[in-house]
């Protein structure tokens, strides 16, 4: 597969993690600029995640139906437009709307990109090199996002984190139009646009997901119990409708016939729950209980992000030689070991001990990300790769949001005991992941569900 082909796809996929992480250092500036409280400003984070949760599978579905190159390029154009408008917004509401559009636009790159790779590589062994490049780009951009965001806010104000997307998306769009092969005609005239996108299925799926995530986000502070009946009604209605729809948005029968794909999505959510449990929980404990500064806590967390990026090329080679099973098994065992080591952290643990635990938790990150992407590639049907990739990213967000709910429930007030409670849950899920990795297929491709 040509390197420039993969490089263009990787450029697009880094936009989502970059924009989801840069905002962290701009929230205070945005608060002051628009005179809003932190709770209101935090919707710039929550709104992005909620929109991306729905946007990823939606964009994947559109990529499967209308062509991945078209959807990839349209997504870049949406990000460019939203990022150009946001700095000139007269009020907070328009900034939030631009963030939602950013989330939807950046959601196109990964599912459309994976579909493009699938089209170029065909079925068979997962293209480990291409998947590894995307994994490194995503991990590096997420880790580098706060650093770049801090620089931009310091020199250009909060507007800088939006404006930086304009040249990046325009450059990527020009390269995509020149490098990526054209799609076949979409053929919507015969089928009909409404039947192709299944708007009722999308609406019910969105209601189920947004209601569930909204409940989880509010759970630690003021549980919104009223959302649970909404989730139940939307979920039942979605299953009922999708079983009867001639072209369902979410192929319920296909999931029943493809346990491998369902397993990959479950593993993704569980791995992110364990990973973000410590990635979010450990800095809170370091700052609130151990009284480290924000900069010191960030340095102590550095091995988690850095080692995950460094291990990814090794994981890609393992996938190329052995398939996804071995990297997932090694990553799950490493995650279990790191979760158990969290029990060794106490109020007197020296910095070198904290760095050691962070290093053990960082090493399996690259193995798990690479192994899961390869397992997804093998499990997804050829004509449904975009949708499967979108659901894969949605599972990532679900796991991350579950981890924040867990932290809010057991780490208040921040203490070593609360951190150990998180470790109990992490260890339990990590043990289940080891079992799941053992049962993961070594290789092969999915049959059409």
Steps between C-alpha positions, in 0.01 A plus 500: 500500500653841403636695796348827381158333493534396864655835598201696366259278692708533818498881467122500505466254787717707734249789491252337739740417787683830447185711532364293788821557702597860405183641654612400851745789526261756345198455730608769748560754222161419349334541839643848538434599139128420516434544872372145558560256785718192480195274481381684190847510346544126556225440243768576241654169610183299568325630188795398284503148645124452471495625141798280409334195657211534257705649217753217471256222402288746299800606292602137468157411367516787249850392393374147432203629301636805314873428481775550760692761299193723469419477870865548600523821296162634612603442863816705447297782344258504797791521747660779302180705487415452870856586605502815288169626643555426870765771571254769389202369698312776685379262771576172672213318325659536157837378631325191639322445167835521321645242740212265420564550127870438562415173671276387214753604235800339669292185552515433126874437480545173690206298364546634146877456527469137609256436215752655257776276636272198472421589139871533414624198696204270444407219733747273674778586742458844662746757355700541821716784369204716398310432822814568704550838331144602585536375859822700549346814346195476727696429819760768432242766414299426815813524715637806319164679490521672842858614426404649164183643651694671779736660247212618279300645791810681630575666165161525328237464773230232502435577134831334414376147575235546230704690243778239496253259337450721194840454331519140622163402351553694177839333446357155576201563272723597206717192556194276533355622170834436327603171663192302599328304219156611391189323625259322275169677425282494813186397314251669734246559224383139497506431869395834641694712750258447789516120474878510476558693820202365706419828686271333758771247585753782541259695722430202728869407517588860588232515769623176655865603500462865602255407778734232636810719484313795649395280792858377550645851486255622766519187718777609742329829593129524418374178338239567233285193561239631259739418215486124565139456374596705192797270438283190539229628264752608235697173527192278468364716219834491320523119514138462390544737207842378387377140488230612256685764299609386151824702532561544874742758637606249768488143370378320813480164323852551368635544853327179606671319211839664564603435862860586409407861418280529809789367708742757357263785588458363853876468542547856378257643757654292783860590410417871489316473833812352663744733323312824564424392855865555582568765232236728655508373858873505566553874427208588731659298780846649431372858512230481766643241740876512437500876429713484187471796265322459167834503318649238732194277467523530122863390503419201722229399252729538199610131485139390445465697177861483381554126543169424330621684189846339510361147530257537208757419225597186692133409530457553124777250430339250736168542321666453162661176614254347747169682447311702764476228764855521642513883533158497668606227739826676591320834531225357722753327727696826522182690583421251775853531641478880494158496667632279779802729545263791571439330836864577588442876478463673835541848642872434559582339163802684349487653154715223355242243615219696335702522178552124510127431529429751221756325278339158552159649418635675189665200337180302428325803350673469163454122496128522574430782252684323221355160580146632515528685169631185332224289659241754381639487148471121498154491658331776298313404180660641185193709411445618857853600604412868544204431729702247703786749537257770612350273767856414604568867573165535675599211728817695583296800613259282698793344687652842571172641629441189714841561657410859591179378665701239692751761617223733614337221702804354680774766501319762706681630695826421315709260711709186472199298618287644220776424249507141626124473450552599137774237478255231616269574206793538261648166604168323457450629148865438410466137608194464275700655216770236541235231459353681198844534339562126536179428310566759224543347156858490380424630153248493222237722356138537579224366293228739402239506780 
